[in-house]
Amino acid sequence: MRVGVIGAGSWGTALAVIAGRAGHDVRLWSRNAEVADAINRERSNPCYLKETRIPDNVGASQKILDVVPAAELLIFAAPSHTARKLVSEMSAVLRPEMIFVSAAKGIEIETGKRISEIVEEVVSEKARPRFVCLSGPSFAKEVVENHPTAVVAAGADAEVTRVVQSALSVQNFRIYTNDDVIGTELAGSLKNVIAIAAGMVAGLDFGSNSLAALITRGLAEITRLAVNQGARIETMIGLAGVGDLVLTCTGSLSRNRFVGEELGKGRTLEEIQVQMSEVAEGVKTTRAAKLLAEKAGIQMPITNEVHAVLYAKKLARDAVAELMSRPLQTEKNW
């Protein structure tokens, strides 16, 4: 197949490598001309996954219109806050026979919309591609190093999700399918908020008891919101939900966990972000999740405390104390 990949960060580069290893004709878009040139000349991305050799059947360009028009399978792997702008730029050359695969994990702050909703809103019905969300526990570095990895492709059309499954399942990268786009998108986005909280636990030198409680109660609250929005519980206890949540809360490669850990050590968000080369999606998603929860009347105490630490300069230790002093109640998982 002709595969286009939008975004040459770690995840976009990893998916381009996977598609290349699967034998497809791949074109990768980077907003950075130097990155695109280096990929074409040196077969490596100088900024992300530097040690990974990029297959010869993967080309790169700084021009988005060099990548999109010919693609049969278009993978969107740019930061979620750029989705509306980039989809708008691409809309004139999108086609209904294309498959649009969203690999971004985030929610638009201003509207609370998921990537699928942005595509539906921005692209006219006659040009709108078929939509699939690709999500699940997958650090880019481990994917390109061929560590056994399982993710999920979610779409309304089973035939289309099977095309994605077949096209991108290669070597140790295994794709399952489901038809719960809402749940898969929300699970992949909301788990980043809980991962920031998990990082705070580590930064405060709390142990396994604290982390286990945080992950479990975090799953409960993101499930409450996701189900309210139309997700299925089965998705939340699958790869896109608990699988990705556990990875992001415990893995040393997690950018969101890193942000939380540094906050727990007493650093400010501004200080942390200066040293980061990639976006920690949970920072913006925390705002979107809090707004969605308030609008829906859903209690999300962990999310509220993460928001207070990120945006109201609350100390991480005080946020933990607030959570532990809440009124006692029965366990409700959703």
N, C-alpha and C positions, 0 to 999 in steps of 0.2 A: 504494500500500500504506500501511497504518498502521505507522509506524516509531517505535520507542522507542529512545532512546539513554541509557545509564546512564553518567554522568560528564561533567562540563562543563569539563574541562581543555582543553588545546590540541587533542588528538586527538579527543576526544568532540565538541567544538564543530565541528571541521573535518568530521567525518563527518555531523553533523547538518546542516551547510551543504550538503554533497554530496547528502544524501538530499532536502533541501529543493529544491535546484536540479533534481533529477531529477523533481520534481513530487509527491513523497509527502507525506502528512500526518504531520508529525514532532513528537514530544514528547521534550524533553530534560530529564533529571533532574540537578539540582545539589543538593549538600548545603547550599549557601549560598543562603539566601532572597534576599539582596540581588542575587546574580548572576541568579537566576531572574527576579526582578522587572525588572532592567535589560534582560534579553533581551526580555521581553514589552513593555516600554514604549519602549525606545530602539533595539531591533533590533541590539544589540551586546553582547558579553560584556565587562564592565569589567575582567576580570582576564587573559583570554587572547585572543589574536588580536583585539585591541581595534579595529584598523582595518577589520575584516571586517564587512560588513553581513550580518546574519542574515536569511534569507528570511522573508516574512510567514507562510508555511505551517509555520514552526517555532515551537512554543510551549515554554515551560519551566515547571518546577514543582520545589519542594523536597520534595514528597511523592512517594515512589517508587511508591505505589499509584495515583497519577494518570497514571503513564507506562506501567507494565507490563501491566495487564490487557487493554487494548485492542490491544496491539501484535501485528502479524503477524510483523514482523521486529524482533527485539530485539538491539541492539548494545551489548555490554559494553565500555566504554572507560574504566573506572576503574582505578586502580593495582592490580596483581595481588595485593598483600598484603591487599587488602580483599575479594577475591573470595568467600571462604568466607562471610564475614559477610553480604555483600550478596545472594549467591545464596540463602542461608538465608532472608533477609527476603523475597525474591521468590518462594520456592518454592511458597507456597500459591496463587499466582495464575498460575503458569506452566502452559502447556498443551502437549500433544504436537503440536498442529498448528502451533505457533509455530516460527520459526527463530531460534535463539540464535547470534548472531555474536560471537565473542570477538575483540576488537581489542586486548586486553591482552597485554603481552609480559613474562612473568615466571613464576617457579616458586615454589610455596609452600615456604618454608624448612623448616618443621617436618616436612613429609611428603615433600618432593621431587615433589609432584604438579603436573601441568599443569592449566590451567583446565578442559579437557575432563574430566579425571578428578575434579576438584572438583565439577563439575556432576553427573556421574554418581553421585558418592557422596552428595551433598546432596539431590538431587531424586529423588523416587520414580519408579519406572519408568513408572507410568501417567500421570504429569504431565510427564515429561521432554521438553523440546523437542528438535528436530533441531539438531545442533551443526555449526557451521562456524567455522573459524579464518581471520581476515583478517590478512594480514601482508605484509611486503615493504618496499622502500626508499621511505619516504614521510614527509618532514617536513610537519607540519600546515600551517605557514605557506605553503609552496610549493604544497600541494594547494589551499588556498583562493584562492591567487593564480593558479590555472589553469596552473601549470607542468606539462608532460606528465609523468605519473606512472603507473607500472605496478606492481601488487601482485598477490597471489594469494589466492584463497579455497579453502581445503582442507576437504573433508568426505567422509565415507564414502559418502554418497548423491549420485551425480552430478547427479540432477535438482534436488536442493536447492541444490547449489553453483551450478548454472546460474541458479536463481532469484536468488540473491545477486548473481551476476555481472551479470545483466540489470538488477536493481533499482538497483544502485549505480554501474554504469559510465556516466559522464556527462561530456561535454565532453572534457577532457584527463585524466580519471581512468579508467584502463583496468584491468580485472580479468581475470586468467587463472584457471584452476581446476586443482586436482589432488586426489588422494584420500589424500595422506599427511599426516594430521592430526598425528601424532607429530613428524615431521620439521619441519613448518611451525611448530608451537608451540615446539619446542626451538631451532630456528634463530633465531627471533625473540627468544628469551630469552637464549640463550648469547652471541649477538653483542655484547650490551651489556657483557659482561665484557671482551671483547677491545677494545671501544671505550675502556674506561677505560685499558687498557694503551696504546692508541694515543695517548690524551691525554697520558699520562706521557712518551711519546717526544717529543711536541711541547713539553711543559713543560720538558723537559731540553735543548731546542734541538738535538735530533738531527734529521737530515735525511731525505730521501726513501728512501735505502737502508734505514734503520732501520724506517721505516713499512711499506715493501713487505715486508720480512722478517717483521715482526710480524703483518701481515694474513694472509700466506700460512701461517705456522706456526700462527696462531690458528685459521684455517679448518681446518687439519689436526686440531687437538686437539678442537674442538667437534664436528667430524664423527665422530671416534672415539667420543665419548660418545653422540651422537645415534643413530648406527648401532647401538651396543650396546643402546640403549633401544627399537629397532625402526624407526628412520627409514630412509629410502632415500637413497643417495648423490646421486641425481638432484635431490632436493629441496635438498640442501646446496649444490649448484652452480647453483641457480636463483635466482629473485627473493627468496625467503624466506631463502636462505642467503647466498651470496656477494654478492648484490645489496644486501641490507640491511646486511651486514657492511661493505662498502666505504663505503656512505653514512654509517653511524654512526661509522666510524673516521676519516673524512676531512672530514665536513661541519661547518661552523662552527655549525650550529644544534643539534648533538648535545649533549644534557645529559650523557650518559655520558662523552663525549670531554672536555667541559668539566671534569667532576670530576677526570678523570685529569690534565688539563693543570695544574690548580691544585695537585694533589698533587705533580706533577713540579716545580713552582715552590717546593715546600717548605711549603705550607699544610696544615693538618690537615683531616681529613674533617669534623669538627665545625664548623670555621670556614667551610668551603665550603657545607655544607648550610644554615647559617643564612641565607645570602643567596639561596638558591634557592627559587623559588615553586612549582616542580613536582618530582615525584619522578624521580630518576635510577634506573631499575629495576635497573641493573647492580650497584648497591651491595648490595642484598639478594640478587640472583641469584647473585653471586659466592659467597656462603655456601652457597646451595642447590646450585650446580654442584659445589663442592668436596666436599660431602657425597655427592652422587650419584656422582661419580667415584671416591671412596674406596670406596663400597659396591660399585661395579661393577669395581673394580680397574683403572681406566683412568688412564693418565698424562696429566696436564694441567698442565704446568710453568708456562705463562703464567698460568693461573687461580690456581695456588698462590701465585705471586708477587704478583698483584693482591690476593689475600686477605691476604697478609702486610703489604702496604702499608696496606690499608684497616683491618685489625683487629689487627695486631700492631705498628703504628707503625714498620714497616720503611721506610727511605728509598727513594724511587723509583730513585735512582741505584744503590743497592745491589741492588735487585731486578733491574735490567738486567744488572749485573755477574754476578749469580748465573746468569741465563739464558745469558749468553755463555760462562760457564766450565763448563757442563755437559759430560759426556763426549761426545766426537765419535762420530757414528753415521751410518748410512745414512739417506737421506730416506725417511720413511714418511708418506704423506699421510692414511692412516686404517687 
